[in-house]
Amino acid sequence: MPWADLFERAEAYEVETDAIGAALRGRRERE
């Protein structure tokens, strides 16, 4: 697998985990 693909996947994964973390934080703040 080319390195560029690995970096792109890592960036996409970080964005997804950030979105999930923000959603979880928002849910906690609303309760």
Buried (B, 14 or more C-beta within 10 A) or exposed (E): EEEEEEEEEEEEEEEEEEEEEEEEEEEEEEE
